[in-house]
């Protein structure tokens, strides 16, 4: 058994042991087995990744078993290992391992810890199956697996109605995207006669210019197939139109949010587009669609993030926006830059989410930033970790010198969009710079509201409840961090007697390791991802289409293009500082002056209301129609209820005839005899 078998199947084995054997082995053993399994998988993944970086590794396919042999459809269960897989292996296993460790402290008082850790490992296994797939059916298996695991984890606290609703919403919205993905797979098999990814990509250039009938029209075959596949990516990676599930996924525990947003489900769509990039390169129309959707998602999510007050939802919309960057990078042909941003984003986004969980832990499950303030003095380690994450996501750095992780990857995307030159790519460039400004603003707004200024804890009902009533933290029907410990009394600080405290070591250690990634991942690895010569050598060991000419052009853009993202970041930082540090009422005044725009952003561009009007209400109307008129009015009336009524009516007549009087029976017999004789006489 090779290392790749161990990496992929060890999380599954750990999930089965923890999930099925929890009553026998207990919570501590379940946590130990799953966490150890992920750390082993992570330690085995890094040498593979480093081997591809150094050029000592070459792509290979490791067979597992014969899977399907049905007519012309034949494929095996195989694990593909190449440079693209290696990147995903270290992202998935490293972040998942740290999330498992973090959950030891965060979920310490939850009574269902074995189930939680089993779900986490199952989630990781499904994502590993997806990224190691060598055919589209196996990819779809992992694709649906992460959908199932996300449903289980988002609704983990199943006694909360909001958690159940969020889990169902995520499942249903993703089914919409998955329909497009399935149709794309069916179309690819119909066109190419195979589901093998290497064979499809090798034959794709020969199909350029062909057309196919679809919905009564003749359309370009490759454009149609690529767009159908991209619809699947839109669902998994929460792009505009199919994004509505992602913010609601915050109902799950914070470690779940970190895993979904940094390493597993939402990265699946980006990975799929990059894995099939030679296929997408056959259709410029499809690439333009990817660019427009990605860029529009980036600006949409950034505008909504400006006005959120829940610390987790700010970071959630940030994820949605950063995914938009990855997609318009892919649409511009800069697949290496898209994967580079996915790589760096995994570190700083996991860091921000887990840091937010540490803040919530310290604030007794209070998630509203308006009730924070001054926390840097009380939880300094969490503060510095989140500071590193903020510096990374906002792209702090100096052109020609260096910077944090996001400085390299996000700027590379913006420069590549400009270098591509087309109208749609310039749209991506403009949106990318604008979104960088908004990202800087809402990220620093989060930092200022949370860690700076005067404490505002006395205004929080949650905190007062913690101090005065000592809420029972074992009730897992509470909000996200109901498992946070109580603070210590501090009677004279004007903060409702509450004193926030730092998180335990099991939560701080993952923050420290992720901080290293947020600071150094861009500097250390940018050559292999986006530099022309090194990138060409690295990605040659994968199916990813690497445009060496674009990478050269990207580095040759004018200086003002290189500086645009940095200038946007500084404007966002200064604006956030002036509004939330130098003025007490500026945000409220702006919200009043621009009330329509504020409400538009606060209501998330009214997508939920629009979908409720267009889909939910009609679905309920049709449901009630078929229920009341169809089921009850027709089926029940003339079916079981109708037959029961006939039987009841007949039985009542029979009862009336059974009077018990002899003369009644004699009369009936006589009448029957008369009828029989009369019938015989008529017949004769």
RABEL-V339358 format. One record per helix or strand. SS is the DSSP state (2 for helix, 1 for strand). FROM is the first residue (numbers start at 1). TO is the last residue. If there is no record, write none. Layout:
((SS FROM TO) (SS FROM TO))
//
This chain:
((2 3 20) (2 22 54) (1 60 70) (1 73 81) (2 83 106) (2 113 131) (1 133 133) (1 135 135) (2 136 154) (2 161 192) (1 196 196) (2 197 207) (1 211 214) (1 217 220) (2 221 236) (2 244 251) (2 254 262) (2 265 275) (2 277 280) (2 284 305) (1 310 310) (2 311 331) (2 335 362) (1 368 368) (2 369 371) (2 375 377) (2 380 393) (1 397 398) (1 402 403) (2 405 420) (2 423 451) (2 457 459) (2 461 469) (2 505 530) (2 532 539) (2 548 555) (2 559 580) (2 586 593) (2 595 602) (2 604 638) (2 640 657) (2 662 683))
//
